[in-house]
Amino acid sequence: MARRARTRVRGGTATAVLCALLVAGACTGGGDGDGDGDRDKGSRSTAQPEKLRKAWETSIAPSDDAGGTVWTGHGVLVRQDGGQLRAYDARSGEKRWTLKAPEGTSGVCGMSEKPNGAGLGGLFFTERKRGGQDRCSYAGAVDLADGKVRWAKRVGPRKGSGAPDISIGDEALTVTLECYGVKQFRARDGKSLGTRLKSDKACAHDVDHNGRHLAVREAPVGKAKERVPGWIPAAEGPPAHFALYEGADPEPVWRTKVDRVGDHLFRIVSDDPLVLSVSEEGHNLLRTYGPDGEPVRTIGKELGGPSSAPAGDGWSGPYVRGNTLVKSYDRDPALYAYDLRTGKVRWKKHKDGARVLGVHRGRLLALRQTKSPKGMPVPVLVTFGMRDGAERTVGRITETGVHTRLWVAWDDDRIYLHRAGRAGKASIVAYPLPRSGGEKRRYAAEPVPWDGATPLRKRGWREGDLRPDEVATACEAVSPTARKALRVYRKGMPPPEDCSWEERYAPSHAERRLDVTVTAHQPGGDGEPAVSVARKAFRSAGEEKNGDGGDGGDDGAFAGAHRLKGLGDEAKSLAHGSVRDSASGARILVRHRNVTVRVTARTEALEDGLRGEVPPRHRVEAAARVAAADVLKRLGADVPGSARRLADPAGGGTSEAEPVCARLRSEAARLAPGAEALDTTPKGGADGRVTGCVWESGDDLSPSLSVRVKAVPDSPLTGESAAELAGDAVTPEDGAEMRGLGDEARIERDSFTFRRTGNMNRRHTLTVREGNLVVTVEHQRWHHPPKSRLDTDVRRVARRVLSAYE
């Protein structure tokens, strides 16, 4: 009975990492030791792990691309070399067969991620065209036993990027075509099983399939029309749905409605239980799903971005075995294992620099780079138990050759590496993998960082210094208080792996974002204390001739910063914002001992009707300050309780903005007849300091009116007074001076004529300041309105607003 294929490939990623690190070496032998131990240093042996013993090596044609998909299982190893496909005996390395391209094609242009249980692999073939451009438009199945193509046919041009475009299961071969059309064919003979998803001119579908399941996000354009050639707004069209199909069944297992904007489907992570990588209103999550298509629970942290790579790629996972999912995250040196039935952490383990390749016999197979007795980096194969995280050592891999390039693939019994030798020679090297997962003994060889990352210094640390590992997750300490103030809080949402809390689709075009970066500075190479290094990084931030200060931030962002008291050992801040709250931002840099904390909070709402969806500037500043205090508390700093609460805004003779929707009802009825009032007072709270109202209808040619009122408070960050900030709100850039209103007033006049119809539009924006109270009135009309009329209209509205404060 043929063994079911187990395929894992790390092509481009492993190539880049190992090529950079293994500048010399050739794969040679090894073996297993004995002994016992765990992570604590006292249990480690001082000896190096034994070398892996080479099972076989066979020469191959050198290739510019040593990466790519590789199939293992069914007694062979199959690799693509350009348009060729060749198979090698898994036991001996002898060449088994070379694929002969079917008639009408010139070679292989795509492979399924793995073959099916019957030993059939899915392939895309390049269609040979006379006098025209070749296209990857044929699909078929090859038998791994003899390399013969069972069937091949023209299916249409493949999608060509992102998730695998072809997969094969026991029942069906599935292909993704241009604009995410999906077709299925019977795996054994190529009989058409129909179109599962029609290509759509908006190209707004999402598709993933893995042989067993097909998951799609259907977002047809319907009758929606192009706004400009080639572009249809994503929000326009019929309702969108997630749907799941199994095998060759034409009916979905389930189908659920989702939002057209912000909801996406990226990957099938696991079939049983079903785990999908999805986006919900812009939040990228790993979710388990029930039999009705409803999400059951979220697993792990919010992911930093969508991944089009196969699940388990890029060293960080996720990797699934049974009810256990293992994942690692940016900024975090640990591996996390989650119970998919409960969503709880099953175990958490420091990786010591290990990078996970995938799953082998129920254990995680990983590479760790360690320092040899001669000081050279040597990769060591290790494994981790999926259920308990217990580590075992397989052995060392040594490579010679100046131009080393590796891909990695494995089956139940062996791991296969690409070896680039001298004079352009290349080969495949196979090593046996122990069924036990390796020896239990741990070794004291020092881990060496990958990718040229800065190694952890051994010496120079002083009492009170915080190490990088100790602060890795400190940014997650940002409290609901800070996140609610900035309106980036969602109940039950896990912390983001990159500590960037963001809302972009609730609603669209009303963006709020909070970013936190924590950096533990190490002692200098010349014995300089870590605190001194951190102090220099802090003080250089904002100086033109400096780099990023060693903590990845933009120093230019702190040019001209204000000193901030009451946070850490030293702190500074900047803030900005428009009086209408179309965009606001706050930045804080604070040092505690040898650690610097950067906090950036920002909002944007370019449309008047969305101003109620973003907090005003003083709330943005307060949120940033509370977030910094929360992180400092986690780091062990002395932080008073008041610093972690939103302080009531202070300053200015006017402390409350009176609502305007009802007050201006008659004025709005005259200036924007038929338009409904939209209250734009900030929904998340504005401490009574900000209010506004917008009147506009859906007719593009109808007039509109927008009013914003702000009782400007003192800045919570910069020390600027309410009077100073209000004074900055009215400048010569706001237009011509208008006398007789408040302490000062300016009006900006704008107009344009629609060339096709000759219709003229005027928009006048009046900004008035009285003490710390700032009123903005904007009115626009079509049909050649007189300039003097709009001037009179906005002036009258402003007077009506100001009369509430007399």
C-alpha positions in Angstrom: 0.0 0.0 0.0 1.4 3.4 -1.1 2.3 5.7 1.7 0.4 8.9 1.7 2.5 11.9 0.6 3.8 14.3 3.2 5.1 17.4 1.6 6.7 20.5 3.0 8.8 22.8 1.0 10.7 25.9 2.0 12.1 27.3 -1.2 12.7 31.0 -1.5 12.7 31.7 2.2 15.1 28.9 3.2 17.3 29.8 0.2 17.6 33.4 1.2 18.3 32.7 4.9 20.7 29.8 4.5 22.5 31.2 1.5 23.4 34.3 3.5 24.5 32.2 6.5 26.2 29.2 5.1 28.8 30.8 3.0 30.9 27.6 3.2 30.1 23.9 3.7 28.7 20.7 2.2 26.2 18.4 3.8 27.9 15.6 5.6 27.0 12.9 8.1 25.8 12.8 11.7 24.1 10.6 14.3 22.1 10.5 17.5 23.5 10.9 21.0 21.8 10.0 24.3 21.1 11.7 27.6 18.4 13.8 29.0 17.7 17.4 29.6 15.6 20.5 29.0 15.9 24.2 28.5 17.7 25.1 31.7 21.4 25.6 31.3 22.3 23.1 34.0 21.0 20.2 31.9 22.9 21.0 28.7 25.9 19.1 27.5 29.0 21.0 26.5 29.4 18.8 23.4 28.3 19.7 19.9 25.5 17.7 18.3 26.7 15.0 16.0 26.7 15.5 12.3 23.9 14.1 10.2 24.9 11.0 8.3 24.3 11.3 4.6 21.9 8.7 3.2 22.7 9.5 -0.4 23.7 12.3 -2.8 22.9 12.6 -6.5 24.0 15.1 -9.1 21.4 17.4 -10.7 21.5 20.1 -13.3 22.5 23.5 -11.8 19.6 25.9 -11.7 19.3 29.7 -11.2 16.4 28.9 -8.9 17.1 26.2 -6.3 13.8 26.8 -4.6 10.3 26.0 -5.6 7.8 23.3 -4.9 9.0 19.7 -4.3 6.9 16.6 -3.9 7.8 13.8 -1.6 6.1 10.5 -0.8 5.2 7.4 -2.8 8.8 6.4 -2.8 10.1 9.4 -4.8 11.2 13.0 -4.6 10.0 15.2 -7.5 11.4 18.6 -8.3 10.8 21.2 -11.0 13.7 22.4 -13.0 12.6 25.2 -15.2 9.9 23.6 -17.4 11.2 20.1 -16.6 9.9 17.8 -13.9 12.2 15.0 -12.7 11.8 12.3 -10.1 14.4 10.6 -7.9 14.2 7.4 -5.9 13.7 8.4 -2.2 15.8 5.5 -1.0 18.8 5.6 -3.4 18.7 9.0 -5.1 18.6 7.3 -8.6 16.7 9.1 -11.3 13.3 7.5 -11.8 11.8 9.5 -14.6 11.7 12.8 -16.5 8.3 14.1 -17.5 7.4 14.3 -21.2 5.2 17.4 -21.8 1.8 16.6 -23.3 1.1 17.5 -26.9 0.5 21.2 -27.5 2.6 22.2 -24.4 6.2 23.1 -23.9 6.7 22.3 -20.2 5.6 22.7 -16.6 4.6 26.2 -15.3 3.0 25.3 -12.0 2.6 22.5 -9.4 0.1 21.6 -6.7 1.5 22.0 -3.2 1.3 18.3 -2.8 0.2 15.1 -4.6 -3.0 13.3 -3.6 -3.3 10.0 -1.8 -3.3 8.0 -5.0 0.0 9.4 -6.1 -1.2 11.9 -8.6 0.3 15.4 -8.8 -1.5 18.4 -10.3 0.3 20.4 -12.9 -0.1 23.5 -15.0 1.5 23.3 -18.5 2.6 26.1 -20.8 0.5 26.1 -23.9 2.7 26.4 -27.1 1.3 28.9 -29.5 2.7 29.7 -32.9 3.5 33.4 -33.5 2.0 34.3 -30.1 2.9 34.5 -26.5 3.0 31.2 -24.5 0.4 31.0 -21.7 0.1 28.9 -18.6 -3.3 27.6 -19.6 -3.2 23.8 -19.6 -3.8 21.6 -16.5 -3.4 17.9 -15.9 -2.3 15.1 -13.6 0.9 13.2 -13.5 1.4 9.7 -11.9 4.3 9.8 -9.5 5.0 6.1 -10.0 6.1 6.4 -13.7 6.0 10.1 -14.6 3.3 9.7 -17.2 0.7 12.4 -17.7 -2.7 10.8 -17.0 -4.6 13.6 -18.7 -4.1 17.2 -19.7 -6.4 19.8 -21.2 -6.8 23.5 -21.9 -8.5 25.1 -18.9 -7.8 28.8 -19.3 -5.0 31.1 -18.1 -4.0 30.6 -14.5 -4.2 33.4 -11.9 -0.4 33.4 -11.6 0.3 34.8 -8.1 -0.5 34.4 -4.4 -1.9 31.2 -3.1 -1.4 28.0 -5.1 -3.4 28.1 -8.3 -3.7 24.3 -8.6 -4.5 21.6 -6.0 -5.4 17.9 -6.3 -7.4 15.7 -3.9 -8.7 12.2 -4.1 -11.8 13.4 -6.0 -11.0 16.6 -7.8 -8.2 18.7 -9.4 -9.0 22.4 -8.8 -7.6 25.4 -10.6 -7.8 29.1 -10.1 -7.9 31.1 -13.3 -7.7 34.8 -14.2 -9.8 37.1 -12.0 -10.3 34.2 -9.5 -12.5 32.0 -11.6 -12.5 28.4 -10.2 -12.9 25.2 -12.2 -12.8 21.5 -11.1 -11.9 18.3 -13.0 -12.1 14.7 -11.9 -8.6 13.8 -10.6 -8.3 10.4 -12.2 -9.3 11.3 -15.8 -9.9 15.0 -16.1 -13.6 15.0 -16.7 -15.1 18.4 -16.1 -16.9 18.8 -12.8 -18.0 22.3 -13.6 -17.2 25.9 -12.7 -17.4 26.6 -9.0 -16.8 30.4 -9.2 -17.1 32.5 -12.4 -14.4 35.0 -13.2 -15.6 38.5 -12.5 -14.4 41.7 -14.2 -13.9 43.4 -10.8 -11.5 40.6 -9.7 -12.8 41.0 -6.2 -13.2 37.3 -5.2 -10.8 35.5 -2.8 -9.9 31.8 -3.4 -7.9 29.1 -1.7 -8.0 25.3 -2.1 -5.8 22.5 -0.9 -7.1 19.3 -2.5 -9.8 18.5 0.2 -11.5 21.9 0.5 -12.2 24.9 -1.7 -12.8 28.1 0.2 -14.0 31.2 -1.6 -15.1 34.8 -0.9 -17.7 35.6 -3.5 -17.9 39.3 -4.3 -19.5 39.6 -7.8 -19.7 43.0 -9.4 -23.3 42.5 -10.5 -24.6 45.6 -12.2 -22.1 47.9 -10.6 -20.5 50.2 -13.2 -16.9 51.4 -13.6 -16.3 54.9 -12.0 -13.2 55.2 -14.2 -12.0 52.8 -16.8 -10.9 49.6 -15.1 -12.0 50.5 -11.6 -15.2 49.6 -9.7 -15.4 50.6 -6.0 -15.1 47.5 -3.8 -18.2 48.4 -1.8 -20.5 48.4 -4.9 -22.2 45.2 -6.0 -24.4 42.4 -4.6 -23.7 41.0 -1.1 -20.5 39.1 -0.6 -20.3 35.6 0.9 -17.8 33.1 2.3 -18.4 29.6 1.0 -16.8 26.2 1.6 -16.8 23.3 -0.7 -15.5 19.8 -0.1 -14.1 17.4 -2.7 -16.0 17.4 -5.9 -19.4 18.3 -4.4 -20.9 21.2 -6.5 -23.0 22.3 -3.5 -21.2 24.2 -0.7 -20.9 22.8 2.8 -22.0 26.2 4.0 -22.3 29.8 2.7 -22.4 32.9 4.9 -22.8 36.6 4.2 -19.9 38.9 4.8 -19.1 42.6 4.2 -17.8 43.6 0.7 -15.2 45.9 2.3 -12.8 44.7 5.0 -13.8 41.0 5.0 -11.4 38.7 3.1 -10.4 35.1 3.0 -6.7 34.3 2.7 -5.9 30.7 3.5 -7.2 27.3 4.6 -4.9 26.6 7.5 -6.4 23.3 8.6 -9.2 21.0 7.3 -10.2 19.1 10.5 -10.8 21.1 12.6 -11.5 23.8 10.0 -9.2 26.8 10.5 -9.2 29.8 8.1 -7.0 32.8 7.8 -9.4 35.7 7.3 -9.9 39.4 7.6 -12.8 40.8 9.6 -13.3 44.6 9.0 -9.5 44.8 8.3 -8.4 42.6 11.3 -6.4 39.6 10.1 -7.2 36.6 12.3 -7.0 32.8 12.5 -10.5 31.5 13.1 -12.0 28.1 13.7 -15.4 27.5 12.1 -18.4 25.3 12.9 -20.4 23.1 10.5 -22.7 26.1 9.8 -19.9 28.4 8.7 -20.1 30.6 11.7 -16.7 31.4 13.4 -16.3 29.6 16.7 -13.2 31.2 18.2 -10.2 33.3 17.3 -6.8 31.6 17.8 -3.8 33.5 18.9 -3.0 37.1 18.3 -4.2 39.4 15.5 -1.9 39.0 12.6 0.1 42.0 11.3 -0.9 41.5 7.6 -2.5 39.2 5.1 -0.4 36.3 4.0 -0.7 34.9 0.5 2.0 32.3 1.3 1.0 28.7 2.0 0.0 28.1 5.6 3.1 27.2 7.6 5.5 29.2 5.4 7.9 32.0 6.4 9.1 30.3 9.6 6.3 31.6 11.7 3.5 29.2 10.9 0.8 28.4 11.7 1.4 24.7 11.9 -1.5 22.3 12.8 -1.6 18.7 14.0 -4.8 17.4 15.4 -6.2 20.0 17.8 -2.9 21.8 18.3 -1.9 24.9 16.3 1.6 26.3 16.8 2.5 29.9 15.8 5.3 32.4 16.4 5.0 36.2 16.1 7.0 39.3 15.3 8.8 40.8 18.2 8.2 37.7 20.3 11.0 35.1 20.9 8.5 32.4 21.9 6.6 29.6 20.1 2.9 29.4 21.1 0.9 26.3 21.0 -2.9 26.7 21.1 -5.7 24.2 21.8 -8.1 24.6 18.9 -11.0 23.3 21.0 -10.6 26.0 23.6 -8.4 28.7 22.0 -6.2 28.6 25.1 -2.4 28.5 25.1 -1.3 24.8 25.5 2.3 25.7 25.9 4.7 28.6 25.3 8.4 28.0 24.7 11.4 30.1 24.0 12.8 29.3 20.5 16.4 30.1 21.2 16.7 31.3 17.6 15.0 28.2 16.1 13.1 28.6 12.9 10.3 26.1 12.2 10.2 24.4 8.8 7.0 22.4 9.3 5.6 19.2 10.8 7.4 15.8 10.7 5.8 12.8 12.3 3.7 14.9 14.6 6.6 17.1 15.7 7.8 20.5 14.6 11.0 20.2 12.5 13.2 23.3 13.0 16.6 24.8 12.2 18.7 26.6 14.8 22.0 28.2 14.0 24.7 27.7 16.6 28.3 28.6 17.0 30.9 25.9 16.3 34.1 25.5 18.4 35.8 27.6 15.7 33.3 30.3 15.9 31.5 29.6 12.6 27.7 29.4 12.3 26.4 25.8 11.9 22.7 24.9 11.4 21.3 22.3 13.7 18.1 20.3 13.1 15.8 20.1 16.1 12.2 19.1 16.7 9.5 20.2 19.2 6.7 18.1 20.4 3.4 19.5 19.2 1.5 18.7 22.3 4.1 19.6 25.0 6.9 21.6 23.2 9.6 19.1 24.4 12.7 19.7 22.3 14.9 17.1 20.7 18.1 17.3 18.7 18.5 15.6 15.3 22.0 16.7 14.3 24.2 19.2 12.6 24.2 20.1 8.9 27.5 21.3 7.5 27.9 22.7 4.0 30.9 23.7 1.8 30.8 25.9 -1.2 30.9 29.6 -1.8 27.5 29.8 -3.5 25.4 27.7 -1.2 21.6 27.6 -2.0 19.2 25.4 -0.3 15.6 24.3 -0.5 14.2 22.0 2.2 11.8 19.1 1.7 11.1 15.9 3.7 9.0 12.8 4.0 8.5 10.3 6.8 12.0 9.0 6.6 14.4 11.6 5.2 15.1 15.3 4.8 16.3 16.5 1.3 18.6 19.5 0.7 19.9 21.2 -2.4 23.6 21.5 -2.5 25.4 24.0 -4.8 29.0 23.0 -5.2 32.0 24.4 -6.9 32.3 25.0 -10.7 28.6 25.3 -11.1 27.9 21.7 -9.9 24.7 20.9 -7.9 23.2 17.9 -6.2 20.5 16.7 -3.9 21.6 15.4 -0.5 19.4 13.2 1.7 19.7 12.5 5.4 17.7 10.1 7.5 15.3 11.5 10.1 14.9 9.5 13.3 11.4 8.3 14.0 11.9 9.4 17.6 12.3 13.0 16.6 15.9 13.0 17.8 17.8 12.8 21.1 16.6 14.4 24.3 19.9 15.9 25.3 20.3 19.6 24.9 23.6 21.2 23.9 25.3 24.3 25.2 26.3 25.6 21.8 25.6 29.3 21.6 22.7 30.2 19.2 23.7 32.6 16.4 21.0 35.1 15.1 19.7 34.7 11.6 19.8 37.3 8.9 22.6 39.3 10.5 20.5 40.3 13.4 22.3 41.8 16.4 23.3 39.1 18.8 22.5 39.3 22.5 25.5 40.6 24.3 26.7 38.4 27.1 28.6 41.0 29.1 28.2 44.5 30.2 24.7 44.2 31.6 24.2 45.9 35.0 21.6 45.6 37.7 18.3 47.0 36.7 18.9 46.6 32.9 16.1 44.9 31.0 17.0 42.3 28.3 15.3 42.3 24.9 13.4 39.1 25.7 12.0 40.7 28.8 10.4 43.5 26.9 9.3 41.5 23.8 5.6 41.7 24.7 5.5 44.8 26.9 3.7 46.7 24.1 0.7 44.5 24.6 0.1 46.2 28.0 -1.8 49.1 26.3 -5.1 49.3 28.3 -8.7 49.4 27.1 -8.7 53.0 28.4 -6.2 54.2 25.8 -7.7 52.1 23.0 -11.2 53.3 23.7 -10.1 56.9 23.8 -8.7 56.4 20.3 -11.6 54.2 19.2 -9.4 51.2 18.3 -10.9 48.9 21.0 -12.9 45.8 20.2 -14.2 43.6 23.0 -12.6 40.1 22.7 -10.1 41.1 20.1 -6.6 39.7 20.8 -3.6 42.0 20.8 -2.0 42.5 17.4 1.3 40.8 16.9 3.0 44.0 15.8 1.3 46.1 18.5 -0.4 48.2 15.9 -4.1 48.7 16.8 -6.0 50.0 13.7 -9.5 50.6 12.5 -9.9 51.3 8.8 -13.3 49.9 7.9 -15.5 50.9 10.9 -16.5 52.8 8.9 -14.3 53.1 5.8 -12.3 56.3 5.4 -12.5 57.1 9.1 -9.1 55.7 10.1 -7.7 55.4 13.7 -4.3 53.8 14.5 -2.1 53.3 17.6 1.4 52.0 17.2 3.7 51.0 20.1 7.4 50.0 19.8 9.5 48.9 22.8 13.3 48.6 22.5 15.7 47.3 25.0 19.1 48.8 24.2 22.2 46.5 24.8 25.5 47.5 26.3 27.9 49.1 23.9 30.8 47.2 22.4 33.3 49.3 24.2 31.7 48.5 27.6 29.3 51.4 27.5 26.4 50.8 29.9 23.1 49.9 28.3 21.5 52.9 30.0 24.0 55.2 28.4 23.2 53.7 24.9 19.5 54.2 25.5 20.1 57.8 26.7 22.0 58.6 23.5 19.3 57.0 21.3 16.6 59.0 23.1 18.4 62.3 22.8 19.5 61.9 19.2 15.9 61.4 18.1 15.0 64.5 16.2 18.5 65.4 15.2 18.9 65.7 11.4 22.2 63.8 11.1 21.2 60.8 13.1 19.8 57.5 11.9 16.9 55.7 13.6 18.3 55.9 17.1 18.7 52.1 17.2 15.1 51.3 17.8 13.7 51.3 14.3 11.9 54.6 14.6 12.0 57.7 12.4 14.1 60.3 14.3 12.8 63.1 12.0 9.4 62.5 13.6 10.7 64.1 16.8 12.3 67.2 15.4 11.2 70.1 17.5 9.6 67.9 20.2 8.4 69.2 23.5 9.7 67.9 26.8 7.1 65.8 28.5 7.1 65.5 32.3 5.8 62.6 34.5 6.7 59.7 32.3 9.8 57.5 32.7 13.3 58.9 33.2 12.9 61.3 30.3 10.2 61.8 27.7 9.3 64.1 24.8 6.3 64.5 22.5 4.8 66.1 19.5 1.2 66.6 18.4 -0.7 68.1 15.4 -4.2 68.3 14.2 -6.6 70.4 12.2 -9.4 72.4 13.8 -11.9 70.3 11.9 -10.3 67.0 13.0 -9.7 65.8 9.5 -6.3 64.6 10.7 -4.7 64.4 14.1 -1.6 62.8 15.5 0.5 62.5 18.6 4.0 61.0 19.1 5.7 60.2 22.4 9.3 58.9 23.0 10.1 57.9 26.6 13.1 56.3 28.2 13.0 54.0 31.2 16.4 52.8 32.2 17.8 51.1 29.1 14.5 50.9 27.3 12.9 53.3 24.9 9.1 53.3 24.2 7.7 54.9 21.1 4.0 55.6 20.8 2.3 57.0 17.7 -1.5 57.8 17.6 -3.1 59.2 14.5 -6.6 59.6 12.9 -7.9 60.7 9.6 -11.4 61.5 8.3 -11.3 63.5 5.1 -15.1 63.7 4.6 -17.1 66.1 6.8 -19.7 63.4 7.4 -17.1 61.1 9.0 -15.7 63.5 11.6 -18.0 62.0 14.2 -16.1 58.7 13.7 -12.7 59.9 14.9 -11.7 61.4 18.3 -10.6 65.1 18.5 -7.0 66.0 18.8 -6.9 66.3 22.6 -8.3 62.8 22.9 -5.7 61.5 20.5 -3.0 63.1 22.7 -4.5 61.7 25.9 -4.7 58.2 24.4 -1.1 58.3 23.4 0.0 59.4 26.9 -2.1 56.7 28.6 -0.7 54.0 26.3 2.9 55.1 27.2 2.1 54.9 30.9 0.6 51.5 30.5 3.7 50.1 28.9 6.0 51.8 31.4 4.0 50.1 34.2 4.5 46.7 32.6 8.3 47.5 32.4 8.4 48.1 36.2 8.5 51.9 36.1 7.0 53.9 38.9 3.8 55.2 37.3 1.1 57.0 39.3 -2.4 55.8 38.8 -3.5 59.1 37.5 -1.2 58.8 34.5 -3.2 55.7 33.3 -6.5 57.5 33.4 -7.8 60.1 30.9 -7.6 63.4 32.5 -10.4 65.9 32.1 -9.4 68.6 29.5 -8.6 72.0 31.0 -8.0 75.5 29.8 -9.8 78.2 27.9 -12.7 80.4 28.8 -15.1 78.2 27.0 -15.2 74.6 28.2 -18.3 73.2 26.4 -19.4 73.3 22.8 -23.2 73.6 22.4 -24.9 71.2 20.0 -25.7 72.7 16.6 -28.0 70.4 14.7 -31.2 71.6 16.4 -30.0 75.2 16.8 -29.4 75.6 13.0 -32.5 73.7 11.8 -34.0 76.8 10.1 -30.7 77.9 8.6 -30.1 74.4 7.2 -33.6 74.2 5.8 -33.0 77.3 3.8 -29.4 76.6 2.6 -29.7 72.8 2.1 -33.4 72.1 1.5 -34.4 68.5 1.9 -31.1 67.4 3.4 -31.1 65.5 6.7 -29.0 66.5 9.6 -26.0 64.3 10.5 -24.6 64.9 14.0 -20.8 64.7 13.8 -20.1 65.0 17.5 -17.3 62.4 18.1 -19.0 59.1 19.0 -16.2 57.9 21.3 -16.5 61.0 23.5 -15.1 64.5 23.3 -15.5 65.7 26.9 -18.1 68.2 25.7 -15.5 70.1 23.8 -16.4 69.3 20.2 -19.6 69.1 18.3 -20.7 69.4 14.7 -23.4 68.8 12.1 -23.6 68.1 8.4 -26.5 68.6 6.0 -26.2 66.9 2.6 -28.3 64.8 0.3 -27.5 62.0 -2.1 -27.9 64.3 -5.1 -24.5 65.4 -6.4 -25.9 68.8 -7.5 -27.7 69.6 -4.3 -26.2 72.2 -1.8 -24.6 71.2 1.4 -23.8 72.7 4.8 -21.2 71.7 7.4 -20.5 73.2 10.8 -17.8 72.3 13.3 -17.5 73.9 16.8 -14.6 73.3 19.1 -13.8 74.7 22.6 -10.1 74.1 22.3 -8.4 72.8 25.6 -4.8 72.9 26.7 -2.7 70.2 25.0 -2.2 67.1 27.2 1.2 66.6 25.7 3.0 69.6 24.4 2.3 72.2 27.1 0.6 74.6 24.6 -2.3 76.5 26.1 -5.9 76.6 24.8 -5.3 80.2 23.7 -2.2 79.3 21.7 -3.8 76.3 19.9 -7.0 78.2 19.1 -4.9 81.1 17.8 -3.1 78.7 15.5 -6.4 77.5 14.1 -6.9 80.8 12.2 -4.1 81.7 9.9 -3.6 83.6 6.6 -3.7 80.3 4.9 -7.4 80.1 5.8 -8.2 82.9 3.3 -9.1 86.5 3.4 -9.8 88.4 6.6 -13.5 88.9 7.5 -14.1 91.6 10.1 -16.9 91.8 12.6 -16.9 88.2 13.7 -15.3 87.1 17.0 -11.7 87.9 17.8 -10.6 87.0 14.3 -12.2 85.4 11.2 -11.0 84.3 7.7 -12.9 83.0 4.7 -11.6 80.8 2.0 -13.4 80.9 -1.4 -13.1 78.1 -3.9 -14.9 77.6 -7.2 -14.8 75.4 -10.4 -16.8 74.9 -13.5 -17.7 71.5 -14.8 -16.4 71.7 -18.4 -19.0 69.3 -20.0 -22.1 71.2 -18.7 -20.7 74.6 -17.9 -22.2 74.4 -14.4 -20.3 76.3 -11.7 -19.8 75.2 -8.1 -18.8 77.5 -5.3 -17.6 76.5 -1.8 -16.9 79.0 1.0 -15.3 78.0 4.3 -15.4 80.5 7.1 -13.3 80.0 10.3 -14.0 82.2 13.3 -12.2 82.3 16.7 -13.6 83.8 19.8 -11.2 83.2 22.7 -10.6 79.4 22.7 -13.8 78.8 20.8 -13.3 78.0 17.1 -16.3 77.7 14.6 -15.9 76.5 11.1 -18.8 76.8 8.6 -18.6 75.4 5.0 -21.3 75.8 2.4 -21.3 74.8 -1.2 -23.7 75.3 -4.1 -24.0 74.7 -7.8 -25.7 76.7 -10.6 -23.5 79.9 -10.6 -24.3 81.2 -7.1 -23.1 84.7 -6.5 -20.0 85.0 -4.3 -21.5 87.7 -2.1 -24.5 85.4 -1.4 -22.4 82.6 -0.1 -20.4 85.1 2.0 -23.6 86.3 3.6 -24.9 82.8 4.2 -21.8 81.5 6.0 -21.5 84.7 8.1 -25.2 84.4 9.2 -24.7 80.7 10.2 -21.5 81.6 12.2 -23.3 84.4 14.0 -26.1 82.1 14.9 -23.6 79.6 16.4 -21.7 82.3 18.4 -25.0 83.7 19.8 -25.2 80.6 22.0 -22.1 81.8 24.0 -23.2 85.4 24.6 
